[in-house]
Amino acid sequence: MGEASDQITTHIDRKREDLKSNLEELETKVKAAADWRGHFRRHPGPMVIAAVTGGLLLSTLIGKR
């Protein structure tokens, strides 16, 4: 009985470490995806176009009021 409980404990500990590793990897990916400065450094042209387009759209919506 002692071996079975040790095996279960070891299995749970391994799964806990796997989950921790997966969560850290997910956190890194989310931070990279939300890093607008990094996106701007890699693709300045499309980012400027998106900003100008968003500004024009916003000014059009606000200007009609």
mmCIF file of the N, C-alpha and C atoms, coordinates in Angstrom:
data_MODEL
# 
_entry.id   MODEL 
# 
loop_
_atom_site.group_PDB 
_atom_site.id 
_atom_site.type_symbol 
_atom_site.label_atom_id 
_atom_site.label_alt_id 
_atom_site.label_comp_id 
_atom_site.label_asym_id 
_atom_site.label_entity_id 
_atom_site.label_seq_id 
_atom_site.pdbx_PDB_ins_code 
_atom_site.Cartn_x 
_atom_site.Cartn_y 
_atom_site.Cartn_z 
_atom_site.occupancy 
_atom_site.B_iso_or_equiv 
_atom_site.pdbx_formal_charge 
_atom_site.auth_seq_id 
_atom_site.auth_comp_id 
_atom_site.auth_asym_id 
_atom_site.auth_atom_id 
_atom_site.pdbx_PDB_model_num 
ATOM 1   N N  . MET A 1 1  ? 0.828   -1.192 0.000   1.00 0.00 ? 1  MET A N  1 
ATOM 2   C CA . MET A 1 1  ? 0.000   0.000  0.000   1.00 0.00 ? 1  MET A CA 1 
ATOM 3   C C  . MET A 1 1  ? 0.873   1.256  0.000   1.00 0.00 ? 1  MET A C  1 
ATOM 4   N N  . GLY A 1 2  ? 2.011   1.205  0.693   1.00 0.00 ? 2  GLY A N  1 
ATOM 5   C CA . GLY A 1 2  ? 2.898   2.346  0.773   1.00 0.00 ? 2  GLY A CA 1 
ATOM 6   C C  . GLY A 1 2  ? 3.484   2.705  -0.582  1.00 0.00 ? 2  GLY A C  1 
ATOM 7   N N  . GLU A 1 3  ? 3.807   1.688  -1.381  1.00 0.00 ? 3  GLU A N  1 
ATOM 8   C CA . GLU A 1 3  ? 4.359   1.946  -2.721  1.00 0.00 ? 3  GLU A CA 1 
ATOM 9   C C  . GLU A 1 3  ? 3.339   2.627  -3.607  1.00 0.00 ? 3  GLU A C  1 
ATOM 10  N N  . ALA A 1 4  ? 2.097   2.204  -3.548  1.00 0.00 ? 4  ALA A N  1 
ATOM 11  C CA . ALA A 1 4  ? 1.052   2.785  -4.382  1.00 0.00 ? 4  ALA A CA 1 
ATOM 12  C C  . ALA A 1 4  ? 0.854   4.264  -4.039  1.00 0.00 ? 4  ALA A C  1 
ATOM 13  N N  . SER A 1 5  ? 0.839   4.583  -2.761  1.00 0.00 ? 5  SER A N  1 
ATOM 14  C CA . SER A 1 5  ? 0.654   5.981  -2.380  1.00 0.00 ? 5  SER A CA 1 
ATOM 15  C C  . SER A 1 5  ? 1.871   6.819  -2.771  1.00 0.00 ? 5  SER A C  1 
ATOM 16  N N  . ASP A 1 6  ? 3.064   6.230  -2.703  1.00 0.00 ? 6  ASP A N  1 
ATOM 17  C CA . ASP A 1 6  ? 4.266   6.935  -3.149  1.00 0.00 ? 6  ASP A CA 1 
ATOM 18  C C  . ASP A 1 6  ? 4.223   7.187  -4.652  1.00 0.00 ? 6  ASP A C  1 
ATOM 19  N N  . GLN A 1 7  ? 3.736   6.199  -5.397  1.00 0.00 ? 7  GLN A N  1 
ATOM 20  C CA . GLN A 1 7  ? 3.620   6.358  -6.850  1.00 0.00 ? 7  GLN A CA 1 
ATOM 21  C C  . GLN A 1 7  ? 2.603   7.448  -7.196  1.00 0.00 ? 7  GLN A C  1 
ATOM 22  N N  . ILE A 1 8  ? 1.508   7.475  -6.473  1.00 0.00 ? 8  ILE A N  1 
ATOM 23  C CA . ILE A 1 8  ? 0.486   8.492  -6.714  1.00 0.00 ? 8  ILE A CA 1 
ATOM 24  C C  . ILE A 1 8  ? 1.047   9.875  -6.402  1.00 0.00 ? 8  ILE A C  1 
ATOM 25  N N  . THR A 1 9  ? 1.759   9.986  -5.279  1.00 0.00 ? 9  THR A N  1 
ATOM 26  C CA . THR A 1 9  ? 2.366   11.261 -4.897  1.00 0.00 ? 9  THR A CA 1 
ATOM 27  C C  . THR A 1 9  ? 3.369   11.719 -5.942  1.00 0.00 ? 9  THR A C  1 
ATOM 28  N N  . THR A 1 10 ? 4.191   10.806 -6.423  1.00 0.00 ? 10 THR A N  1 
ATOM 29  C CA . THR A 1 10 ? 5.174   11.133 -7.450  1.00 0.00 ? 10 THR A CA 1 
ATOM 30  C C  . THR A 1 10 ? 4.477   11.571 -8.732  1.00 0.00 ? 10 THR A C  1 
ATOM 31  N N  . HIS A 1 11 ? 3.421   10.865 -9.108  1.00 0.00 ? 11 HIS A N  1 
ATOM 32  C CA . HIS A 1 11 ? 2.665   11.216 -10.310 1.00 0.00 ? 11 HIS A CA 1 
ATOM 33  C C  . HIS A 1 11 ? 2.052   12.611 -10.178 1.00 0.00 ? 11 HIS A C  1 
ATOM 34  N N  . ILE A 1 12 ? 1.472   12.902 -9.040  1.00 0.00 ? 12 ILE A N  1 
ATOM 35  C CA . ILE A 1 12 ? 0.870   14.219 -8.809  1.00 0.00 ? 12 ILE A CA 1 
ATOM 36  C C  . ILE A 1 12 ? 1.940   15.305 -8.874  1.00 0.00 ? 12 ILE A C  1 
ATOM 37  N N  . ASP A 1 13 ? 3.093   15.042 -8.269  1.00 0.00 ? 13 ASP A N  1 
ATOM 38  C CA . ASP A 1 13 ? 4.178   16.035 -8.301  1.00 0.00 ? 13 ASP A CA 1 
ATOM 39  C C  . ASP A 1 13 ? 4.661   16.296 -9.722  1.00 0.00 ? 13 ASP A C  1 
ATOM 40  N N  . ARG A 1 14 ? 4.768   15.238 -10.532 1.00 0.00 ? 14 ARG A N  1 
ATOM 41  C CA . ARG A 1 14 ? 5.184   15.399 -11.928 1.00 0.00 ? 14 ARG A CA 1 
ATOM 42  C C  . ARG A 1 14 ? 4.156   16.221 -12.710 1.00 0.00 ? 14 ARG A C  1 
ATOM 43  N N  . LYS A 1 15 ? 2.894   15.903 -12.499 1.00 0.00 ? 15 LYS A N  1 
ATOM 44  C CA . LYS A 1 15 ? 1.835   16.640 -13.197 1.00 0.00 ? 15 LYS A CA 1 
ATOM 45  C C  . LYS A 1 15 ? 1.829   18.106 -12.768 1.00 0.00 ? 15 LYS A C  1 
ATOM 46  N N  . ARG A 1 16 ? 2.071   18.358 -11.502 1.00 0.00 ? 16 ARG A N  1 
ATOM 47  C CA . ARG A 1 16 ? 2.121   19.732 -10.998 1.00 0.00 ? 16 ARG A CA 1 
ATOM 48  C C  . ARG A 1 16 ? 3.257   20.496 -11.672 1.00 0.00 ? 16 ARG A C  1 
ATOM 49  N N  . GLU A 1 17 ? 4.404   19.871 -11.811 1.00 0.00 ? 17 GLU A N  1 
ATOM 50  C CA . GLU A 1 17 ? 5.543   20.510 -12.479 1.00 0.00 ? 17 GLU A CA 1 
ATOM 51  C C  . GLU A 1 17 ? 5.255   20.739 -13.960 1.00 0.00 ? 17 GLU A C  1 
ATOM 52  N N  . ASP A 1 18 ? 4.589   19.769 -14.599 1.00 0.00 ? 18 ASP A N  1 
ATOM 53  C CA . ASP A 1 18 ? 4.204   19.937 -16.015 1.00 0.00 ? 18 ASP A CA 1 
ATOM 54  C C  . ASP A 1 18 ? 3.260   21.124 -16.180 1.00 0.00 ? 18 ASP A C  1 
ATOM 55  N N  . LEU A 1 19 ? 2.281   21.230 -15.293 1.00 0.00 ? 19 LEU A N  1 
ATOM 56  C CA . LEU A 1 19 ? 1.331   22.336 -15.359 1.00 0.00 ? 19 LEU A CA 1 
ATOM 57  C C  . LEU A 1 19 ? 2.025   23.671 -15.123 1.00 0.00 ? 19 LEU A C  1 
ATOM 58  N N  . LYS A 1 20 ? 2.950   23.692 -14.190 1.00 0.00 ? 20 LYS A N  1 
ATOM 59  C CA . LYS A 1 20 ? 3.695   24.921 -13.907 1.00 0.00 ? 20 LYS A CA 1 
ATOM 60  C C  . LYS A 1 20 ? 4.506   25.338 -15.132 1.00 0.00 ? 20 LYS A C  1 
ATOM 61  N N  . SER A 1 21 ? 5.145   24.383 -15.770 1.00 0.00 ? 21 SER A N  1 
ATOM 62  C CA . SER A 1 21 ? 5.921   24.663 -16.969 1.00 0.00 ? 21 SER A CA 1 
ATOM 63  C C  . SER A 1 21 ? 5.028   25.176 -18.097 1.00 0.00 ? 21 SER A C  1 
ATOM 64  N N  . ASN A 1 22 ? 3.880   24.538 -18.296 1.00 0.00 ? 22 ASN A N  1 
ATOM 65  C CA . ASN A 1 22 ? 2.940   24.959 -19.333 1.00 0.00 ? 22 ASN A CA 1 
ATOM 66  C C  . ASN A 1 22 ? 2.411   26.365 -19.060 1.00 0.00 ? 22 ASN A C  1 
ATOM 67  N N  . LEU A 1 23 ? 2.133   26.662 -17.804 1.00 0.00 ? 23 LEU A N  1 
ATOM 68  C CA . LEU A 1 23 ? 1.631   27.987 -17.448 1.00 0.00 ? 23 LEU A CA 1 
ATOM 69  C C  . LEU A 1 23 ? 2.690   29.055 -17.696 1.00 0.00 ? 23 LEU A C  1 
ATOM 70  N N  . GLU A 1 24 ? 3.939   28.758 -17.376 1.00 0.00 ? 24 GLU A N  1 
ATOM 71  C CA . GLU A 1 24 ? 5.019   29.715 -17.629 1.00 0.00 ? 24 GLU A CA 1 
ATOM 72  C C  . GLU A 1 24 ? 5.205   29.953 -19.130 1.00 0.00 ? 24 GLU A C  1 
ATOM 73  N N  . GLU A 1 25 ? 5.107   28.894 -19.917 1.00 0.00 ? 25 GLU A N  1 
ATOM 74  C CA . GLU A 1 25 ? 5.221   29.024 -21.371 1.00 0.00 ? 25 GLU A CA 1 
ATOM 75  C C  . GLU A 1 25 ? 4.067   29.852 -21.935 1.00 0.00 ? 25 GLU A C  1 
ATOM 76  N N  . LEU A 1 26 ? 2.861   29.604 -21.448 1.00 0.00 ? 26 LEU A N  1 
ATOM 77  C CA . LEU A 1 26 ? 1.700   30.368 -21.882 1.00 0.00 ? 26 LEU A CA 1 
ATOM 78  C C  . LEU A 1 26 ? 1.845   31.843 -21.512 1.00 0.00 ? 26 LEU A C  1 
ATOM 79  N N  . GLU A 1 27 ? 2.335   32.113 -20.323 1.00 0.00 ? 27 GLU A N  1 
ATOM 80  C CA . GLU A 1 27 ? 2.545   33.494 -19.885 1.00 0.00 ? 27 GLU A CA 1 
ATOM 81  C C  . GLU A 1 27 ? 3.541   34.209 -20.797 1.00 0.00 ? 27 GLU A C  1 
ATOM 82  N N  . THR A 1 28 ? 4.604   33.525 -21.168 1.00 0.00 ? 28 THR A N  1 
ATOM 83  C CA . THR A 1 28 ? 5.606   34.103 -22.070 1.00 0.00 ? 28 THR A CA 1 
ATOM 84  C C  . THR A 1 28 ? 4.997   34.416 -23.430 1.00 0.00 ? 28 THR A C  1 
ATOM 85  N N  . LYS A 1 29 ? 4.183   33.503 -23.953 1.00 0.00 ? 29 LYS A N  1 
ATOM 86  C CA . LYS A 1 29 ? 3.557   33.705 -25.259 1.00 0.00 ? 29 LYS A CA 1 
ATOM 87  C C  . LYS A 1 29 ? 2.556   34.857 -25.223 1.00 0.00 ? 29 LYS A C  1 
ATOM 88  N N  . VAL A 1 30 ? 1.796   34.972 -24.141 1.00 0.00 ? 30 VAL A N  1 
ATOM 89  C CA . VAL A 1 30 ? 0.819   36.051 -24.029 1.00 0.00 ? 30 VAL A CA 1 
ATOM 90  C C  . VAL A 1 30 ? 1.531   37.393 -23.944 1.00 0.00 ? 30 VAL A C  1 
ATOM 91  N N  . LYS A 1 31 ? 2.608   37.451 -23.170 1.00 0.00 ? 31 LYS A N  1 
ATOM 92  C CA . LYS A 1 31 ? 3.372   38.695 -23.066 1.00 0.00 ? 31 LYS A CA 1 
ATOM 93  C C  . LYS A 1 31 ? 3.939   39.095 -24.426 1.00 0.00 ? 31 LYS A C  1 
ATOM 94  N N  . ALA A 1 32 ? 4.436   38.134 -25.181 1.00 0.00 ? 32 ALA A N  1 
ATOM 95  C CA . ALA A 1 32 ? 4.987   38.428 -26.512 1.00 0.00 ? 32 ALA A CA 1 
ATOM 96  C C  . ALA A 1 32 ? 3.892   38.905 -27.461 1.00 0.00 ? 32 ALA A C  1 
ATOM 97  N N  . ALA A 1 33 ? 2.717   38.310 -27.382 1.00 0.00 ? 33 ALA A N  1 
ATOM 98  C CA . ALA A 1 33 ? 1.626   38.698 -28.274 1.00 0.00 ? 33 ALA A CA 1 
ATOM 99  C C  . ALA A 1 33 ? 1.089   40.082 -27.937 1.00 0.00 ? 33 ALA A C  1 
ATOM 100 N N  . ALA A 1 34 ? 1.140   40.469 -26.670 1.00 0.00 ? 34 ALA A N  1 
ATOM 101 C CA . ALA A 1 34 ? 0.607   41.759 -26.247 1.00 0.00 ? 34 ALA A CA 1 
ATOM 102 C C  . ALA A 1 34 ? 1.651   42.874 -26.279 1.00 0.00 ? 34 ALA A C  1 
ATOM 103 N N  . ASP A 1 35 ? 2.867   42.575 -26.692 1.00 0.00 ? 35 ASP A N  1 
ATOM 104 C CA . ASP A 1 35 ? 3.943   43.567 -26.709 1.00 0.00 ? 35 ASP A CA 1 
ATOM 105 C C  . ASP A 1 35 ? 3.852   44.411 -27.972 1.00 0.00 ? 35 ASP A C  1 
ATOM 106 N N  . TRP A 1 36 ? 3.126   45.526 -27.902 1.00 0.00 ? 36 TRP A N  1 
ATOM 107 C CA . TRP A 1 36 ? 2.932   46.367 -29.089 1.00 0.00 ? 36 TRP A CA 1 
ATOM 108 C C  . TRP A 1 36 ? 4.224   47.036 -29.517 1.00 0.00 ? 36 TRP A C  1 
ATOM 109 N N  . ARG A 1 37 ? 5.132   47.288 -28.585 1.00 0.00 ? 37 ARG A N  1 
ATOM 110 C CA . ARG A 1 37 ? 6.409   47.902 -28.956 1.00 0.00 ? 37 ARG A CA 1 
ATOM 111 C C  . ARG A 1 37 ? 7.235   46.946 -29.824 1.00 0.00 ? 37 ARG A C  1 
ATOM 112 N N  . GLY A 1 38 ? 7.216   45.683 -29.468 1.00 0.00 ? 38 GLY A N  1 
ATOM 113 C CA . GLY A 1 38 ? 7.925   44.675 -30.264 1.00 0.00 ? 38 GLY A CA 1 
ATOM 114 C C  . GLY A 1 38 ? 7.335   44.547 -31.655 1.00 0.00 ? 38 GLY A C  1 
ATOM 115 N N  . HIS A 1 39 ? 5.993   44.570 -31.727 1.00 0.00 ? 39 HIS A N  1 
ATOM 116 C CA . HIS A 1 39 ? 5.336   44.509 -33.033 1.00 0.00 ? 39 HIS A CA 1 
ATOM 117 C C  . HIS A 1 39 ? 5.716   45.727 -33.869 1.00 0.00 ? 39 HIS A C  1 
ATOM 118 N N  . PHE A 1 40 ? 5.767   46.906 -33.215 1.00 0.00 ? 40 PHE A N  1 
ATOM 119 C CA . PHE A 1 40 ? 6.109   48.130 -33.938 1.00 0.00 ? 40 PHE A CA 1 
ATOM 120 C C  . PHE A 1 40 ? 7.546   48.074 -34.456 1.00 0.00 ? 40 PHE A C  1 
ATOM 121 N N  . ARG A 1 41 ? 8.472   47.551 -33.631 1.00 0.00 ? 41 ARG A N  1 
ATOM 122 C CA . ARG A 1 41 ? 9.878   47.445 -34.068 1.00 0.00 ? 41 ARG A CA 1 
ATOM 123 C C  . ARG A 1 41 ? 10.023  46.520 -35.274 1.00 0.00 ? 41 ARG A C  1 
ATOM 124 N N  . ARG A 1 42 ? 9.266   45.435 -35.271 1.00 0.00 ? 42 ARG A N  1 
ATOM 125 C CA . ARG A 1 42 ? 9.371   44.464 -36.361 1.00 0.00 ? 42 ARG A CA 1 
ATOM 126 C C  . ARG A 1 42 ? 8.605   44.899 -37.607 1.00 0.00 ? 42 ARG A C  1 
ATOM 127 N N  . HIS A 1 43 ? 7.486   45.588 -37.427 1.00 0.00 ? 43 HIS A N  1 
ATOM 128 C CA . HIS A 1 43 ? 6.619   45.961 -38.552 1.00 0.00 ? 43 HIS A CA 1 
ATOM 129 C C  . HIS A 1 43 ? 6.138   47.410 -38.387 1.00 0.00 ? 43 HIS A C  1 
ATOM 130 N N  . PRO A 1 44 ? 7.025   48.381 -38.557 1.00 0.00 ? 44 PRO A N  1 
ATOM 131 C CA . PRO A 1 44 ? 6.595   49.767 -38.315 1.00 0.00 ? 44 PRO A CA 1 
ATOM 132 C C  . PRO A 1 44 ? 5.572   50.279 -39.330 1.00 0.00 ? 44 PRO A C  1 
ATOM 133 N N  . GLY A 1 45 ? 5.701   49.893 -40.585 1.00 0.00 ? 45 GLY A N  1 
ATOM 134 C CA . GLY A 1 45 ? 4.779   50.369 -41.620 1.00 0.00 ? 45 GLY A CA 1 
ATOM 135 C C  . GLY A 1 45 ? 3.333   50.002 -41.345 1.00 0.00 ? 45 GLY A C  1 
ATOM 136 N N  . PRO A 1 46 ? 3.027   48.727 -41.208 1.00 0.00 ? 46 PRO A N  1 
ATOM 137 C CA . PRO A 1 46 ? 1.633   48.346 -40.940 1.00 0.00 ? 46 PRO A CA 1 
ATOM 138 C C  . PRO A 1 46 ? 1.089   48.919 -39.624 1.00 0.00 ? 46 PRO A C  1 
ATOM 139 N N  . MET A 1 47 ? 1.956   49.079 -38.634 1.00 0.00 ? 47 MET A N  1 
ATOM 140 C CA . MET A 1 47 ? 1.498   49.645 -37.363 1.00 0.00 ? 47 MET A CA 1 
ATOM 141 C C  . MET A 1 47 ? 1.117   51.116 -37.537 1.00 0.00 ? 47 MET A C  1 
ATOM 142 N N  . VAL A 1 48 ? 1.896   51.866 -38.313 1.00 0.00 ? 48 VAL A N  1 
ATOM 143 C CA . VAL A 1 48 ? 1.572   53.275 -38.569 1.00 0.00 ? 48 VAL A CA 1 
ATOM 144 C C  . VAL A 1 48 ? 0.278   53.368 -39.375 1.00 0.00 ? 48 VAL A C  1 
ATOM 145 N N  . ILE A 1 49 ? 0.146   52.521 -40.370 1.00 0.00 ? 49 ILE A N  1 
ATOM 146 C CA . ILE A 1 49 ? -1.082  52.514 -41.180 1.00 0.00 ? 49 ILE A CA 1 
ATOM 147 C C  . ILE A 1 49 ? -2.297  52.189 -40.309 1.00 0.00 ? 49 ILE A C  1 
ATOM 148 N N  . ALA A 1 50 ? -2.155  51.209 -39.416 1.00 0.00 ? 50 ALA A N  1 
ATOM 149 C CA . ALA A 1 50 ? -3.261  50.852 -38.522 1.00 0.00 ? 50 ALA A CA 1 
ATOM 150 C C  . ALA A 1 50 ? -3.610  52.018 -37.598 1.00 0.00 ? 50 ALA A C  1 
ATOM 151 N N  . ALA A 1 51 ? -2.603  52.720 -37.089 1.00 0.00 ? 51 ALA A N  1 
ATOM 152 C CA . ALA A 1 51 ? -2.855  53.861 -36.210 1.00 0.00 ? 51 ALA A CA 1 
ATOM 153 C C  . ALA A 1 51 ? -3.555  54.994 -36.956 1.00 0.00 ? 51 ALA A C  1 
ATOM 154 N N  . VAL A 1 52 ? -3.100  55.286 -38.159 1.00 0.00 ? 52 VAL A N  1 
ATOM 155 C CA . VAL A 1 52 ? -3.716  56.351 -38.956 1.00 0.00 ? 52 VAL A CA 1 
ATOM 156 C C  . VAL A 1 52 ? -5.155  55.976 -39.306 1.00 0.00 ? 52 VAL A C  1 
ATOM 157 N N  . THR A 1 53 ? -5.361  54.741 -39.718 1.00 0.00 ? 53 THR A N  1 
ATOM 158 C CA . THR A 1 53 ? -6.707  54.278 -40.064 1.00 0.00 ? 53 THR A CA 1 
ATOM 159 C C  . THR A 1 53 ? -7.632  54.359 -38.858 1.00 0.00 ? 53 THR A C  1 
ATOM 160 N N  . GLY A 1 54 ? -7.141  53.914 -37.713 1.00 0.00 ? 54 GLY A N  1 
ATOM 161 C CA . GLY A 1 54 ? -7.947  53.992 -36.491 1.00 0.00 ? 54 GLY A CA 1 
ATOM 162 C C  . GLY A 1 54 ? -8.268  55.430 -36.120 1.00 0.00 ? 54 GLY A C  1 
ATOM 163 N N  . GLY A 1 55 ? -7.302  56.320 -36.268 1.00 0.00 ? 55 GLY A N  1 
ATOM 164 C CA . GLY A 1 55 ? -7.537  57.728 -35.977 1.00 0.00 ? 55 GLY A CA 1 
ATOM 165 C C  . GLY A 1 55 ? -8.559  58.344 -36.909 1.00 0.00 ? 55 GLY A C  1 
ATOM 166 N N  . LEU A 1 56 ? -8.453  58.023 -38.193 1.00 0.00 ? 56 LEU A N  1 
ATOM 167 C CA . LEU A 1 56 ? -9.427  58.542 -39.160 1.00 0.00 ? 56 LEU A CA 1 
ATOM 168 C C  . LEU A 1 56 ? -10.829 58.018 -38.871 1.00 0.00 ? 56 LEU A C  1 
ATOM 169 N N  . LEU A 1 57 ? -10.922 56.744 -38.559 1.00 0.00 ? 57 LEU A N  1 
ATOM 170 C CA . LEU A 1 57 ? -12.221 56.153 -38.243 1.00 0.00 ? 57 LEU A CA 1 
ATOM 171 C C  . LEU A 1 57 ? -12.812 56.803 -36.998 1.00 0.00 ? 57 LEU A C  1 
ATOM 172 N N  . LEU A 1 58 ? -12.002 56.972 -35.983 1.00 0.00 ? 58 LEU A N  1 
ATOM 173 C CA . LEU A 1 58 ? -12.471 57.589 -34.747 1.00 0.00 ? 58 LEU A CA 1 
ATOM 174 C C  . LEU A 1 58 ? -12.892 59.034 -34.973 1.00 0.00 ? 58 LEU A C  1 
ATOM 175 N N  . SER A 1 59 ? -12.112 59.793 -35.741 1.00 0.00 ? 59 SER A N  1 
ATOM 176 C CA . SER A 1 59 ? -12.467 61.194 -36.004 1.00 0.00 ? 59 SER A CA 1 
ATOM 177 C C  . SER A 1 59 ? -13.742 61.294 -36.838 1.00 0.00 ? 59 SER A C  1 
ATOM 178 N N  . THR A 1 60 ? -13.947 60.334 -37.732 1.00 0.00 ? 60 THR A N  1 
ATOM 179 C CA . THR A 1 60 ? -15.169 60.318 -38.531 1.00 0.00 ? 60 THR A CA 1 
ATOM 180 C C  . THR A 1 60 ? -16.389 60.050 -37.649 1.00 0.00 ? 60 THR A C  1 
ATOM 181 N N  . LEU A 1 61 ? -16.257 59.107 -36.739 1.00 0.00 ? 61 LEU A N  1 
ATOM 182 C CA . LEU A 1 61 ? -17.368 58.788 -35.841 1.00 0.00 ? 61 LEU A CA 1 
ATOM 183 C C  . LEU A 1 61 ? -17.666 59.937 -34.887 1.00 0.00 ? 61 LEU A C  1 
ATOM 184 N N  . ILE A 1 62 ? -16.641 60.561 -34.365 1.00 0.00 ? 62 ILE A N  1 
ATOM 185 C CA . ILE A 1 62 ? -16.839 61.663 -33.415 1.00 0.00 ? 62 ILE A CA 1 
ATOM 186 C C  . ILE A 1 62 ? -17.307 62.927 -34.154 1.00 0.00 ? 62 ILE A C  1 
ATOM 187 N N  . GLY A 1 63 ? -16.799 63.147 -35.351 1.00 0.00 ? 63 GLY A N  1 
ATOM 188 C CA . GLY A 1 63 ? -17.133 64.351 -36.108 1.00 0.00 ? 63 GLY A CA 1 
ATOM 189 C C  . GLY A 1 63 ? -18.589 64.418 -36.540 1.00 0.00 ? 63 GLY A C  1 
ATOM 190 N N  . LYS A 1 64 ? -19.271 63.313 -36.655 1.00 0.00 ? 64 LYS A N  1 
ATOM 191 C CA . LYS A 1 64 ? -20.658 63.295 -37.108 1.00 0.00 ? 64 LYS A CA 1 
ATOM 192 C C  . LYS A 1 64 ? -21.629 63.731 -36.023 1.00 0.00 ? 64 LYS A C  1 
ATOM 193 N N  . ARG A 1 65 ? -21.189 63.753 -34.798 1.00 0.00 ? 65 ARG A N  1 
ATOM 194 C CA . ARG A 1 65 ? -22.097 64.106 -33.693 1.00 0.00 ? 65 ARG A CA 1 
ATOM 195 C C  . ARG A 1 65 ? -22.351 65.541 -33.638 1.00 0.00 ? 65 ARG A C  1 
# 
